[in-house]
Amino acid sequence: MLYAILCYNSEEQIGAWTKDHHDAVMTGLGEVQRGLAEQGRLGPVARLLPTTTATTLRKDRDPPIVIDGPFAETKEQLLGFYVIECADLEQALETARDLGRANPGGAFEIRPLAAFRPGSLPV
């Protein structure tokens, strides 16, 4: 089953990292990702740009409106995500723990994915 591991942390804290700390975290994450890739379990990975670059479509308005910024006011922002093949939730949690050892702080939200491929659903 595919799981999404959504990466949350404080942009302010991440933005304050030194180059050396940033490089060390990225190296550690790269090691975890290489292991997952070698196991054939690594799907798409994305690091999102800061929330200052976000645009939100508010659908709860009539008509819908477009606003600058993220959809929520929170201390932690969604910074990126992984799509990982896991046998079950326990393996997804262990994978998140491995990623967390490489990049401590913040939180990982783990959700099973339902693949949606337009045109591939049976009629």
Biopython code that builds the backbone (N, CA, C, O; Angstrom):
import numpy as np
from Bio.PDB.StructureBuilder import StructureBuilder

atoms = [
    (1, "MET", "N", (0.848, -1.175, 0.000)),
    (1, "MET", "CA", (0.000, 0.000, 0.000)),
    (1, "MET", "C", (0.890, 1.233, 0.000)),
    (1, "MET", "O", (1.947, 1.245, 0.631)),
    (2, "LEU", "N", (0.462, 2.260, -0.703)),
    (2, "LEU", "CA", (1.191, 3.524, -0.708)),
    (2, "LEU", "C", (0.771, 4.372, 0.481)),
    (2, "LEU", "O", (-0.406, 4.434, 0.834)),
    (3, "TYR", "N", (1.754, 5.023, 1.092)),
    (3, "TYR", "CA", (1.521, 5.955, 2.183)),
    (3, "TYR", "C", (2.162, 7.289, 1.829)),
    (3, "TYR", "O", (3.253, 7.331, 1.261)),
    (4, "ALA", "N", (1.475, 8.381, 2.168)),
    (4, "ALA", "CA", (2.069, 9.709, 2.069)),
    (4, "ALA", "C", (2.610, 10.053, 3.442)),
    (4, "ALA", "O", (1.919, 9.876, 4.446)),
    (5, "ILE", "N", (3.822, 10.536, 3.496)),
    (5, "ILE", "CA", (4.411, 11.055, 4.727)),
    (5, "ILE", "C", (4.560, 12.553, 4.503)),
    (5, "ILE", "O", (5.441, 12.999, 3.767)),
    (6, "LEU", "N", (3.685, 13.323, 5.147)),
    (6, "LEU", "CA", (3.652, 14.772, 4.988)),
    (6, "LEU", "C", (4.544, 15.394, 6.059)),
    (6, "LEU", "O", (4.397, 15.090, 7.243)),
    (7, "CYS", "N", (5.459, 16.257, 5.653)),
    (7, "CYS", "CA", (6.485, 16.803, 6.533)),
    (7, "CYS", "C", (6.096, 18.205, 6.996)),
    (7, "CYS", "O", (5.961, 19.116, 6.180)),
    (8, "TYR", "N", (5.917, 18.376, 8.306)),
    (8, "TYR", "CA", (5.564, 19.664, 8.888)),
    (8, "TYR", "C", (6.677, 20.138, 9.807)),
    (8, "TYR", "O", (7.278, 19.349, 10.536)),
    (9, "ASN", "N", (6.941, 21.431, 9.763)),
    (9, "ASN", "CA", (7.882, 22.032, 10.695)),
    (9, "ASN", "C", (7.700, 23.539, 10.631)),
    (9, "ASN", "O", (6.939, 24.040, 9.803)),
    (10, "SER", "N", (8.378, 24.248, 11.482)),
    (10, "SER", "CA", (8.330, 25.706, 11.512)),
    (10, "SER", "C", (9.257, 26.263, 10.437)),
    (10, "SER", "O", (10.462, 26.013, 10.460)),
    (11, "GLU", "N", (8.696, 27.017, 9.496)),
    (11, "GLU", "CA", (9.527, 27.630, 8.460)),
    (11, "GLU", "C", (10.557, 28.576, 9.074)),
    (11, "GLU", "O", (11.674, 28.702, 8.573)),
    (12, "GLU", "N", (10.173, 29.230, 10.152)),
    (12, "GLU", "CA", (11.102, 30.154, 10.820)),
    (12, "GLU", "C", (12.330, 29.410, 11.332)),
    (12, "GLU", "O", (13.460, 29.868, 11.164)),
    (13, "GLN", "N", (12.098, 28.250, 11.961)),
    (13, "GLN", "CA", (13.230, 27.459, 12.455)),
    (13, "GLN", "C", (14.077, 26.924, 11.312)),
    (13, "GLN", "O", (15.304, 27.005, 11.364)),
    (14, "ILE", "N", (13.445, 26.382, 10.285)),
    (14, "ILE", "CA", (14.177, 25.832, 9.145)),
    (14, "ILE", "C", (14.972, 26.937, 8.451)),
    (14, "ILE", "O", (16.115, 26.723, 8.047)),
    (15, "GLY", "N", (14.369, 28.111, 8.315)),
    (15, "GLY", "CA", (15.035, 29.234, 7.671)),
    (15, "GLY", "C", (16.245, 29.743, 8.454)),
    (15, "GLY", "O", (17.120, 30.400, 7.890)),
    (16, "ALA", "N", (16.294, 29.440, 9.744)),
    (16, "ALA", "CA", (17.398, 29.889, 10.584)),
    (16, "ALA", "C", (18.573, 28.898, 10.608)),
    (16, "ALA", "O", (19.616, 29.183, 11.197)),
    (17, "TRP", "N", (18.399, 27.742, 9.969)),
    (17, "TRP", "CA", (19.500, 26.771, 9.946)),
    (17, "TRP", "C", (20.725, 27.364, 9.272)),
    (17, "TRP", "O", (20.609, 28.158, 8.338)),
    (18, "THR", "N", (21.899, 26.975, 9.752)),
    (18, "THR", "CA", (23.127, 27.335, 9.049)),
    (18, "THR", "C", (23.238, 26.463, 7.801)),
    (18, "THR", "O", (22.568, 25.436, 7.689)),
    (19, "LYS", "N", (24.081, 26.877, 6.874)),
    (19, "LYS", "CA", (24.301, 26.071, 5.672)),
    (19, "LYS", "C", (24.810, 24.687, 6.052)),
    (19, "LYS", "O", (24.376, 23.687, 5.479)),
    (20, "ASP", "N", (25.731, 24.621, 7.019)),
    (20, "ASP", "CA", (26.277, 23.326, 7.442)),
    (20, "ASP", "C", (25.186, 22.420, 8.010)),
    (20, "ASP", "O", (25.146, 21.228, 7.704)),
    (21, "HIS", "N", (24.294, 22.986, 8.843)),
    (21, "HIS", "CA", (23.213, 22.172, 9.415)),
    (21, "HIS", "C", (22.258, 21.713, 8.312)),
    (21, "HIS", "O", (21.856, 20.549, 8.281)),
    (22, "HIS", "N", (21.899, 22.618, 7.416)),
    (22, "HIS", "CA", (21.021, 22.267, 6.290)),
    (22, "HIS", "C", (21.633, 21.128, 5.482)),
    (22, "HIS", "O", (20.961, 20.144, 5.171)),
    (23, "ASP", "N", (22.915, 21.270, 5.146)),
    (23, "ASP", "CA", (23.591, 20.242, 4.345)),
    (23, "ASP", "C", (23.634, 18.903, 5.080)),
    (23, "ASP", "O", (23.472, 17.854, 4.456)),
    (24, "ALA", "N", (23.850, 18.925, 6.399)),
    (24, "ALA", "CA", (23.884, 17.687, 7.184)),
    (24, "ALA", "C", (22.520, 17.004, 7.191)),
    (24, "ALA", "O", (22.434, 15.783, 7.055)),
    (25, "VAL", "N", (21.448, 17.791, 7.349)),
    (25, "VAL", "CA", (20.095, 17.223, 7.332)),
    (25, "VAL", "C", (19.799, 16.628, 5.959)),
    (25, "VAL", "O", (19.284, 15.513, 5.869)),
    (26, "MET", "N", (20.116, 17.353, 4.894)),
    (26, "MET", "CA", (19.861, 16.852, 3.541)),
    (26, "MET", "C", (20.671, 15.587, 3.258)),
    (26, "MET", "O", (20.185, 14.682, 2.580)),
    (27, "THR", "N", (21.897, 15.517, 3.769)),
    (27, "THR", "CA", (22.709, 14.306, 3.609)),
    (27, "THR", "C", (22.054, 13.127, 4.321)),
    (27, "THR", "O", (21.966, 12.034, 3.763)),
    (28, "GLY", "N", (21.597, 13.345, 5.550)),
    (28, "GLY", "CA", (20.925, 12.280, 6.290)),
    (28, "GLY", "C", (19.655, 11.817, 5.613)),
    (28, "GLY", "O", (19.396, 10.616, 5.535)),
    (29, "LEU", "N", (18.856, 12.754, 5.121)),
    (29, "LEU", "CA", (17.637, 12.388, 4.408)),
    (29, "LEU", "C", (17.965, 11.646, 3.119)),
    (29, "LEU", "O", (17.266, 10.706, 2.742)),
    (30, "GLY", "N", (19.029, 12.070, 2.446)),
    (30, "GLY", "CA", (19.456, 11.391, 1.225)),
    (30, "GLY", "C", (19.808, 9.938, 1.472)),
    (30, "GLY", "O", (19.522, 9.077, 0.639)),
    (31, "GLU", "N", (20.432, 9.656, 2.617)),
    (31, "GLU", "CA", (20.777, 8.270, 2.958)),
    (31, "GLU", "C", (19.521, 7.427, 3.149)),
    (31, "GLU", "O", (19.447, 6.296, 2.668)),
    (32, "VAL", "N", (18.538, 7.977, 3.850)),
    (32, "VAL", "CA", (17.276, 7.246, 4.048)),
    (32, "VAL", "C", (16.597, 7.026, 2.698)),
    (32, "VAL", "O", (16.106, 5.931, 2.423)),
    (33, "GLN", "N", (16.567, 8.057, 1.856)),
    (33, "GLN", "CA", (15.928, 7.943, 0.547)),
    (33, "GLN", "C", (16.623, 6.910, -0.336)),
    (33, "GLN", "O", (15.959, 6.154, -1.045)),
    (34, "ARG", "N", (17.949, 6.874, -0.296)),
    (34, "ARG", "CA", (18.679, 5.870, -1.089)),
    (34, "ARG", "C", (18.292, 4.460, -0.650)),
    (34, "ARG", "O", (18.088, 3.582, -1.489)),
    (35, "GLY", "N", (18.191, 4.240, 0.659)),
    (35, "GLY", "CA", (17.786, 2.928, 1.154)),
    (35, "GLY", "C", (16.392, 2.553, 0.678)),
    (35, "GLY", "O", (16.158, 1.417, 0.265)),
    (36, "LEU", "N", (15.475, 3.497, 0.733)),
    (36, "LEU", "CA", (14.113, 3.234, 0.263)),
    (36, "LEU", "C", (14.092, 2.961, -1.235)),
    (36, "LEU", "O", (13.365, 2.082, -1.696)),
    (37, "ALA", "N", (14.885, 3.711, -1.996)),
    (37, "ALA", "CA", (14.949, 3.504, -3.450)),
    (37, "ALA", "C", (15.517, 2.124, -3.763)),
    (37, "ALA", "O", (15.020, 1.437, -4.656)),
    (38, "GLU", "N", (16.554, 1.713, -3.034)),
    (38, "GLU", "CA", (17.149, 0.392, -3.257)),
    (38, "GLU", "C", (16.153, -0.723, -2.963)),
    (38, "GLU", "O", (16.221, -1.793, -3.569)),
    (39, "GLN", "N", (15.229, -0.479, -2.037)),
    (39, "GLN", "CA", (14.186, -1.453, -1.706)),
    (39, "GLN", "C", (13.004, -1.359, -2.673)),
    (39, "GLN", "O", (12.075, -2.163, -2.593)),
    (40, "GLY", "N", (13.033, -0.402, -3.568)),
    (40, "GLY", "CA", (11.927, -0.217, -4.508)),
    (40, "GLY", "C", (10.688, 0.365, -3.859)),
    (40, "GLY", "O", (9.582, 0.169, -4.361)),
    (41, "ARG", "N", (10.851, 1.084, -2.740)),
    (41, "ARG", "CA", (9.710, 1.598, -1.990)),
    (41, "ARG", "C", (9.532, 3.106, -2.112)),
    (41, "ARG", "O", (8.537, 3.641, -1.623)),
    (42, "LEU", "N", (10.463, 3.802, -2.746)),
    (42, "LEU", "CA", (10.414, 5.260, -2.793)),
    (42, "LEU", "C", (9.640, 5.741, -4.005)),
    (42, "LEU", "O", (9.970, 5.404, -5.142)),
    (43, "GLY", "N", (8.617, 6.524, -3.754)),
    (43, "GLY", "CA", (7.855, 7.169, -4.815)),
    (43, "GLY", "C", (8.266, 8.625, -4.915)),
    (43, "GLY", "O", (9.395, 8.975, -4.571)),
    (44, "PRO", "N", (7.364, 9.480, -5.381)),
    (44, "PRO", "CA", (7.695, 10.897, -5.509)),
    (44, "PRO", "C", (8.022, 11.536, -4.157)),
    (44, "PRO", "O", (7.426, 11.205, -3.132)),
    (45, "VAL", "N", (8.972, 12.447, -4.185)),
    (45, "VAL", "CA", (9.349, 13.247, -3.023)),
    (45, "VAL", "C", (9.342, 14.691, -3.487)),
    (45, "VAL", "O", (9.859, 14.997, -4.561)),
    (46, "ALA", "N", (8.763, 15.582, -2.694)),
    (46, "ALA", "CA", (8.755, 16.998, -3.070)),
    (46, "ALA", "C", (9.037, 17.846, -1.847)),
    (46, "ALA", "O", (8.496, 17.609, -0.767)),
    (47, "ARG", "N", (9.896, 18.842, -2.035)),
    (47, "ARG", "CA", (10.126, 19.855, -1.014)),
    (47, "ARG", "C", (9.420, 21.112, -1.515)),
    (47, "ARG", "O", (9.724, 21.631, -2.590)),
    (48, "LEU", "N", (8.477, 21.585, -0.718)),
    (48, "LEU", "CA", (7.700, 22.750, -1.118)),
    (48, "LEU", "C", (8.473, 24.034, -0.830)),
    (48, "LEU", "O", (9.233, 24.110, 0.135)),
    (49, "LEU", "N", (8.269, 25.038, -1.677)),
    (49, "LEU", "CA", (8.848, 26.348, -1.416)),
    (49, "LEU", "C", (8.104, 26.985, -0.247)),
    (49, "LEU", "O", (7.021, 26.520, 0.108)),
    (50, "PRO", "N", (8.654, 28.036, 0.361)),
    (50, "PRO", "CA", (8.021, 28.628, 1.554)),
    (50, "PRO", "C", (6.580, 29.051, 1.314)),
    (50, "PRO", "O", (6.162, 29.283, 0.180)),
    (51, "THR", "N", (5.833, 29.146, 2.406)),
    (51, "THR", "CA", (4.423, 29.528, 2.317)),
    (51, "THR", "C", (4.252, 30.933, 1.748)),
    (51, "THR", "O", (3.169, 31.269, 1.268)),
    (52, "THR", "N", (5.291, 31.756, 1.790)),
    (52, "THR", "CA", (5.208, 33.090, 1.188)),
    (52, "THR", "C", (5.016, 33.009, -0.321)),
    (52, "THR", "O", (4.626, 33.993, -0.949)),
    (53, "THR", "N", (5.286, 31.841, -0.910)),
    (53, "THR", "CA", (5.092, 31.663, -2.350)),
    (53, "THR", "C", (3.743, 31.026, -2.668)),
    (53, "THR", "O", (3.413, 30.824, -3.837)),
    (54, "ALA", "N", (2.959, 30.707, -1.633)),
    (54, "ALA", "CA", (1.692, 29.983, -1.820)),
    (54, "ALA", "C", (0.576, 30.908, -2.297)),
    (54, "ALA", "O", (0.562, 32.105, -2.011)),
    (55, "THR", "N", (-0.341, 30.320, -3.021)),
    (55, "THR", "CA", (-1.593, 30.963, -3.429)),
    (55, "THR", "C", (-2.704, 29.988, -3.080)),
    (55, "THR", "O", (-2.575, 28.782, -3.291)),
    (56, "THR", "N", (-3.792, 30.518, -2.544)),
    (56, "THR", "CA", (-4.898, 29.663, -2.117)),
    (56, "THR", "C", (-6.175, 30.044, -2.848)),
    (56, "THR", "O", (-6.500, 31.225, -2.969)),
    (57, "LEU", "N", (-6.893, 29.047, -3.332)),
    (57, "LEU", "CA", (-8.226, 29.241, -3.884)),
    (57, "LEU", "C", (-9.216, 28.891, -2.785)),
    (57, "LEU", "O", (-9.335, 27.728, -2.401)),
    (58, "ARG", "N", (-9.934, 29.901, -2.274)),
    (58, "ARG", "CA", (-10.939, 29.680, -1.233)),
    (58, "ARG", "C", (-12.242, 29.281, -1.912)),
    (58, "ARG", "O", (-12.922, 30.115, -2.510)),
    (59, "LYS", "N", (-12.588, 27.991, -1.814)),
    (59, "LYS", "CA", (-13.763, 27.467, -2.494)),
    (59, "LYS", "C", (-15.046, 27.719, -1.713)),
    (59, "LYS", "O", (-16.142, 27.531, -2.242)),
    (60, "ASP", "N", (-14.919, 28.144, -0.455)),
    (60, "ASP", "CA", (-16.098, 28.330, 0.386)),
    (60, "ASP", "C", (-16.743, 29.705, 0.189)),
    (60, "ASP", "O", (-17.616, 30.096, 0.963)),
    (61, "ARG", "N", (-16.323, 30.426, -0.828)),
    (61, "ARG", "CA", (-16.893, 31.737, -1.161)),
    (61, "ARG", "C", (-17.673, 31.604, -2.475)),
    (61, "ARG", "O", (-17.424, 30.704, -3.277)),
    (62, "ASP", "N", (-18.608, 32.512, -2.666)),
    (62, "ASP", "CA", (-19.347, 32.520, -3.925)),
    (62, "ASP", "C", (-19.288, 33.921, -4.509)),
    (62, "ASP", "O", (-19.984, 34.809, -4.018)),
    (63, "PRO", "N", (-18.498, 34.148, -5.520)),
    (63, "PRO", "CA", (-17.668, 33.173, -6.233)),
    (63, "PRO", "C", (-16.380, 32.883, -5.455)),
    (63, "PRO", "O", (-15.990, 33.663, -4.586)),
    (64, "PRO", "N", (-15.720, 31.758, -5.769)),
    (64, "PRO", "CA", (-14.450, 31.447, -5.122)),
    (64, "PRO", "C", (-13.451, 32.586, -5.333)),
    (64, "PRO", "O", (-13.468, 33.258, -6.365)),
    (65, "ILE", "N", (-12.578, 32.793, -4.339)),
    (65, "ILE", "CA", (-11.590, 33.863, -4.446)),
    (65, "ILE", "C", (-10.183, 33.289, -4.335)),
    (65, "ILE", "O", (-9.968, 32.229, -3.745)),
    (66, "VAL", "N", (-9.238, 34.010, -4.912)),
    (66, "VAL", "CA", (-7.833, 33.628, -4.853)),
    (66, "VAL", "C", (-7.137, 34.599, -3.912)),
    (66, "VAL", "O", (-7.270, 35.816, -4.043)),
    (67, "ILE", "N", (-6.384, 34.035, -2.949)),
    (67, "ILE", "CA", (-5.650, 34.876, -1.997)),
    (67, "ILE", "C", (-4.197, 34.419, -1.945)),
    (67, "ILE", "O", (-3.877, 33.271, -2.254)),
    (68, "ASP", "N", (-3.336, 35.334, -1.550)),
    (68, "ASP", "CA", (-1.928, 34.991, -1.359)),
    (68, "ASP", "C", (-1.775, 34.223, -0.058)),
    (68, "ASP", "O", (-2.518, 34.443, 0.898)),
    (69, "GLY", "N", (-0.809, 33.325, -0.034)),
    (69, "GLY", "CA", (-0.449, 32.657, 1.200)),
    (69, "GLY", "C", (-1.090, 31.302, 1.388)),
    (69, "GLY", "O", (-1.917, 30.856, 0.592)),
    (70, "PRO", "N", (-0.675, 30.655, 2.483)),
    (70, "PRO", "CA", (-1.173, 29.303, 2.780)),
    (70, "PRO", "C", (-2.610, 29.367, 3.272)),
    (70, "PRO", "O", (-3.123, 30.433, 3.613)),
    (71, "PHE", "N", (-3.244, 28.207, 3.302)),
    (71, "PHE", "CA", (-4.657, 28.141, 3.664)),
    (71, "PHE", "C", (-4.894, 28.252, 5.154)),
    (71, "PHE", "O", (-6.018, 28.538, 5.568)),
    (72, "ALA", "N", (-3.871, 28.036, 5.982)),
    (72, "ALA", "CA", (-4.097, 27.995, 7.420)),
    (72, "ALA", "C", (-3.038, 28.815, 8.141)),
    (72, "ALA", "O", (-1.902, 28.937, 7.684)),
    (73, "GLU", "N", (-3.433, 29.367, 9.268)),
    (73, "GLU", "CA", (-2.493, 30.066, 10.144)),
    (73, "GLU", "C", (-2.055, 29.069, 11.211)),
    (73, "GLU", "O", (-2.798, 28.802, 12.155)),
    (74, "THR", "N", (-0.881, 28.533, 11.066)),
    (74, "THR", "CA", (-0.366, 27.568, 12.025)),
    (74, "THR", "C", (1.105, 27.852, 12.272)),
    (74, "THR", "O", (1.748, 28.563, 11.499)),
    (75, "LYS", "N", (1.632, 27.296, 13.348)),
    (75, "LYS", "CA", (3.060, 27.462, 13.639)),
    (75, "LYS", "C", (3.906, 26.539, 12.773)),
    (75, "LYS", "O", (5.056, 26.847, 12.461)),
    (76, "GLU", "N", (3.334, 25.414, 12.391)),
    (76, "GLU", "CA", (4.049, 24.474, 11.531)),
    (76, "GLU", "C", (3.383, 24.448, 10.172)),
    (76, "GLU", "O", (2.157, 24.431, 10.065)),
    (77, "GLN", "N", (4.212, 24.445, 9.129)),
    (77, "GLN", "CA", (3.700, 24.439, 7.774)),
    (77, "GLN", "C", (4.054, 23.125, 7.089)),
    (77, "GLN", "O", (5.014, 22.451, 7.462)),
    (78, "LEU", "N", (3.262, 22.775, 6.084)),
    (78, "LEU", "CA", (3.571, 21.621, 5.253)),
    (78, "LEU", "C", (4.764, 22.001, 4.390)),
    (78, "LEU", "O", (4.670, 22.897, 3.551)),
    (79, "LEU", "N", (5.891, 21.316, 4.595)),
    (79, "LEU", "CA", (7.133, 21.657, 3.904)),
    (79, "LEU", "C", (7.414, 20.742, 2.726)),
    (79, "LEU", "O", (8.177, 21.109, 1.833)),
    (80, "GLY", "N", (6.815, 19.559, 2.704)),
    (80, "GLY", "CA", (7.057, 18.622, 1.622)),
    (80, "GLY", "C", (6.399, 17.297, 1.943)),
    (80, "GLY", "O", (5.695, 17.158, 2.943)),
    (81, "PHE", "N", (6.644, 16.310, 1.065)),
    (81, "PHE", "CA", (6.037, 15.006, 1.286)),
    (81, "PHE", "C", (6.828, 13.919, 0.585)),
    (81, "PHE", "O", (7.601, 14.174, -0.338)),
    (82, "TYR", "N", (6.610, 12.705, 1.050)),
    (82, "TYR", "CA", (7.150, 11.489, 0.450)),
    (82, "TYR", "C", (5.971, 10.602, 0.087)),
    (82, "TYR", "O", (4.940, 10.642, 0.758)),
    (83, "VAL", "N", (6.105, 9.817, -0.944)),
    (83, "VAL", "CA", (5.170, 8.734, -1.233)),
    (83, "VAL", "C", (5.992, 7.458, -1.153)),
    (83, "VAL", "O", (6.944, 7.269, -1.910)),
    (84, "ILE", "N", (5.612, 6.589, -0.229)),
    (84, "ILE", "CA", (6.406, 5.408, 0.095)),
    (84, "ILE", "C", (5.538, 4.159, 0.006)),
    (84, "ILE", "O", (4.389, 4.168, 0.446)),
    (85, "GLU", "N", (6.077, 3.092, -0.557)),
    (85, "GLU", "CA", (5.391, 1.795, -0.556)),
    (85, "GLU", "C", (5.690, 1.119, 0.776)),
    (85, "GLU", "O", (6.851, 0.932, 1.141)),
    (86, "CYS", "N", (4.639, 0.756, 1.494)),
    (86, "CYS", "CA", (4.778, 0.096, 2.790)),
    (86, "CYS", "C", (3.782, -1.057, 2.876)),
    (86, "CYS", "O", (2.683, -0.991, 2.326)),
    (87, "ALA", "N", (4.184, -2.097, 3.565)),
    (87, "ALA", "CA", (3.305, -3.256, 3.728)),
    (87, "ALA", "C", (2.091, -2.907, 4.575)),
    (87, "ALA", "O", (0.996, -3.424, 4.350)),
    (88, "ASP", "N", (2.294, -2.016, 5.563)),
    (88, "ASP", "CA", (1.217, -1.669, 6.481)),
    (88, "ASP", "C", (1.594, -0.390, 7.225)),
    (88, "ASP", "O", (2.657, 0.185, 6.990)),
    (89, "LEU", "N", (0.715, 0.049, 8.119)),
    (89, "LEU", "CA", (0.950, 1.277, 8.868)),
    (89, "LEU", "C", (2.209, 1.174, 9.715)),
    (89, "LEU", "O", (2.946, 2.152, 9.841)),
    (90, "GLU", "N", (2.465, 0.021, 10.291)),
    (90, "GLU", "CA", (3.657, -0.136, 11.138)),
    (90, "GLU", "C", (4.931, 0.136, 10.340)),
    (90, "GLU", "O", (5.844, 0.793, 10.840)),
    (91, "GLN", "N", (5.001, -0.364, 9.104)),
    (91, "GLN", "CA", (6.183, -0.101, 8.284)),
    (91, "GLN", "C", (6.238, 1.373, 7.893)),
    (91, "GLN", "O", (7.326, 1.944, 7.813)),
    (92, "ALA", "N", (5.098, 1.995, 7.651)),
    (92, "ALA", "CA", (5.068, 3.428, 7.341)),
    (92, "ALA", "C", (5.575, 4.243, 8.528)),
    (92, "ALA", "O", (6.317, 5.209, 8.353)),
    (93, "LEU", "N", (5.170, 3.848, 9.741)),
    (93, "LEU", "CA", (5.646, 4.535, 10.944)),
    (93, "LEU", "C", (7.155, 4.363, 11.113)),
    (93, "LEU", "O", (7.848, 5.313, 11.476)),
    (94, "GLU", "N", (7.663, 3.173, 10.856)),
    (94, "GLU", "CA", (9.103, 2.941, 10.980)),
    (94, "GLU", "C", (9.865, 3.780, 9.945)),
    (94, "GLU", "O", (10.935, 4.309, 10.247)),
    (95, "THR", "N", (9.330, 3.902, 8.751)),
    (95, "THR", "CA", (9.954, 4.741, 7.726)),
    (95, "THR", "C", (9.961, 6.196, 8.177)),
    (95, "THR", "O", (10.967, 6.888, 8.016)),
    (96, "ALA", "N", (8.851, 6.670, 8.741)),
    (96, "ALA", "CA", (8.787, 8.037, 9.249)),
    (96, "ALA", "C", (9.784, 8.225, 10.392)),
    (96, "ALA", "O", (10.397, 9.286, 10.504)),
    (97, "ARG", "N", (9.952, 7.218, 11.234)),
    (97, "ARG", "CA", (10.949, 7.314, 12.309)),
    (97, "ARG", "C", (12.361, 7.444, 11.733)),
    (97, "ARG", "O", (13.169, 8.216, 12.248)),
    (98, "ASP", "N", (12.661, 6.693, 10.666)),
    (98, "ASP", "CA", (13.971, 6.792, 10.017)),
    (98, "ASP", "C", (14.181, 8.208, 9.474)),
    (98, "ASP", "O", (15.248, 8.795, 9.654)),
    (99, "LEU", "N", (13.166, 8.747, 8.814)),
    (99, "LEU", "CA", (13.266, 10.111, 8.295)),
    (99, "LEU", "C", (13.416, 11.112, 9.441)),
    (99, "LEU", "O", (14.161, 12.086, 9.329)),
    (100, "GLY", "N", (12.711, 10.868, 10.532)),
    (100, "GLY", "CA", (12.772, 11.755, 11.689)),
    (100, "GLY", "C", (14.140, 11.756, 12.366)),
    (100, "GLY", "O", (14.571, 12.785, 12.886)),
    (101, "ARG", "N", (14.818, 10.623, 12.363)),
    (101, "ARG", "CA", (16.168, 10.591, 12.928)),
    (101, "ARG", "C", (17.111, 11.444, 12.084)),
    (101, "ARG", "O", (18.046, 12.048, 12.611)),
    (102, "ALA", "N", (16.866, 11.495, 10.774)),
    (102, "ALA", "CA", (17.703, 12.304, 9.882)),
    (102, "ALA", "C", (17.329, 13.789, 9.955)),
    (102, "ALA", "O", (18.169, 14.649, 9.693)),
    (103, "ASN", "N", (16.081, 14.093, 10.307)),
    (103, "ASN", "CA", (15.596, 15.468, 10.328)),
    (103, "ASN", "C", (14.665, 15.650, 11.522)),
    (103, "ASN", "O", (13.444, 15.628, 11.363)),
    (104, "PRO", "N", (15.230, 15.830, 12.725)),
    (104, "PRO", "CA", (14.390, 15.938, 13.923)),
    (104, "PRO", "C", (13.594, 17.234, 13.964)),
    (104, "PRO", "O", (13.917, 18.202, 13.274)),
    (105, "GLY", "N", (12.550, 17.236, 14.780)),
    (105, "GLY", "CA", (11.694, 18.402, 14.945)),
    (105, "GLY", "C", (10.481, 18.311, 14.053)),
    (105, "GLY", "O", (10.449, 17.539, 13.094)),
    (106, "GLY", "N", (9.477, 19.111, 14.380)),
    (106, "GLY", "CA", (8.273, 19.121, 13.567)),
    (106, "GLY", "C", (7.475, 17.849, 13.710)),
    (106, "GLY", "O", (7.509, 17.200, 14.756)),
    (107, "ALA", "N", (6.759, 17.492, 12.670)),
    (107, "ALA", "CA", (5.887, 16.327, 12.712)),
    (107, "ALA", "C", (5.754, 15.727, 11.324)),
    (107, "ALA", "O", (5.929, 16.410, 10.316)),
    (108, "PHE", "N", (5.445, 14.452, 11.289)),
    (108, "PHE", "CA", (5.097, 13.762, 10.062)),
    (108, "PHE", "C", (3.659, 13.282, 10.188)),
    (108, "PHE", "O", (3.302, 12.622, 11.163)),
    (109, "GLU", "N", (2.849, 13.608, 9.217)),
    (109, "GLU", "CA", (1.495, 13.077, 9.150)),
    (109, "GLU", "C", (1.527, 11.945, 8.136)),
    (109, "GLU", "O", (2.010, 12.121, 7.017)),
    (110, "ILE", "N", (1.018, 10.796, 8.521)),
    (110, "ILE", "CA", (1.098, 9.599, 7.683)),
    (110, "ILE", "C", (-0.316, 9.226, 7.262)),
    (110, "ILE", "O", (-1.198, 9.028, 8.097)),
    (111, "ARG", "N", (-0.514, 9.133, 5.950)),
    (111, "ARG", "CA", (-1.840, 8.785, 5.431)),
    (111, "ARG", "C", (-1.724, 7.767, 4.320)),
    (111, "ARG", "O", (-0.861, 7.891, 3.451)),
    (112, "PRO", "N", (-2.594, 6.750, 4.337)),
    (112, "PRO", "CA", (-2.663, 5.838, 3.199)),
    (112, "PRO", "C", (-3.152, 6.603, 1.971)),
    (112, "PRO", "O", (-3.949, 7.534, 2.086)),
    (113, "LEU", "N", (-2.676, 6.209, 0.818)),
    (113, "LEU", "CA", (-3.078, 6.853, -0.433)),
    (113, "LEU", "C", (-3.969, 5.929, -1.244)),
    (113, "LEU", "O", (-3.775, 4.713, -1.269)),
    (114, "ALA", "N", (-4.929, 6.517, -1.893)),
    (114, "ALA", "CA", (-5.725, 5.814, -2.894)),
    (114, "ALA", "C", (-5.291, 6.408, -4.234)),
    (114, "ALA", "O", (-5.506, 7.591, -4.494)),
    (115, "ALA", "N", (-4.697, 5.602, -5.055)),
    (115, "ALA", "CA", (-4.215, 6.094, -6.346)),
    (115, "ALA", "C", (-5.406, 6.445, -7.223)),
    (115, "ALA", "O", (-6.378, 5.694, -7.306)),
    (116, "PHE", "N", (-5.316, 7.579, -7.865)),
    (116, "PHE", "CA", (-6.362, 8.024, -8.783)),
    (116, "PHE", "C", (-5.705, 8.311, -10.126)),
    (116, "PHE", "O", (-4.860, 9.199, -10.244)),
    (117, "ARG", "N", (-6.092, 7.572, -11.100)),
    (117, "ARG", "CA", (-5.571, 7.762, -12.447)),
    (117, "ARG", "C", (-6.767, 8.000, -13.367)),
    (117, "ARG", "O", (-7.482, 7.063, -13.721)),
    (118, "PRO", "N", (-6.979, 9.255, -13.750)),
    (118, "PRO", "CA", (-8.136, 9.549, -14.602)),
    (118, "PRO", "C", (-8.152, 8.645, -15.843)),
    (118, "PRO", "O", (-7.128, 8.425, -16.490)),
    (119, "GLY", "N", (-9.327, 8.140, -16.143)),
    (119, "GLY", "CA", (-9.478, 7.288, -17.327)),
    (119, "GLY", "C", (-9.208, 5.825, -17.060)),
    (119, "GLY", "O", (-9.458, 4.985, -17.925)),
    (120, "SER", "N", (-8.691, 5.493, -15.853)),
    (120, "SER", "CA", (-8.353, 4.101, -15.588)),
    (120, "SER", "C", (-9.399, 3.388, -14.749)),
    (120, "SER", "O", (-9.271, 2.192, -14.489)),
    (121, "LEU", "N", (-10.441, 4.108, -14.319)),
    (121, "LEU", "CA", (-11.478, 3.478, -13.497)),
    (121, "LEU", "C", (-12.399, 2.645, -14.370)),
    (121, "LEU", "O", (-12.713, 3.045, -15.491)),
    (122, "PRO", "N", (-12.833, 1.502, -13.879)),
    (122, "PRO", "CA", (-13.771, 0.688, -14.658)),
    (122, "PRO", "C", (-15.099, 1.408, -14.816)),
    (122, "PRO", "O", (-15.531, 2.138, -13.924)),
    (123, "VAL", "N", (-15.738, 1.199, -15.947)),
    (123, "VAL", "CA", (-17.023, 1.856, -16.216)),
    (123, "VAL", "C", (-18.152, 1.067, -15.619)),
    (123, "VAL", "O", (-19.312, 1.461, -15.740)),
]
sb = StructureBuilder()
sb.init_structure("model")
sb.init_model(0)
sb.init_chain("A")
sb.init_seg("    ")
for serial, (resi, resn, name, xyz) in enumerate(atoms, 1):
    if name == "N":
        sb.init_residue(resn, " ", resi, " ")
    sb.init_atom(name, np.array(xyz, "f"), 0.0, 1.0, " ", f" {name:<3s}", serial, name[0])
structure = sb.get_structure()
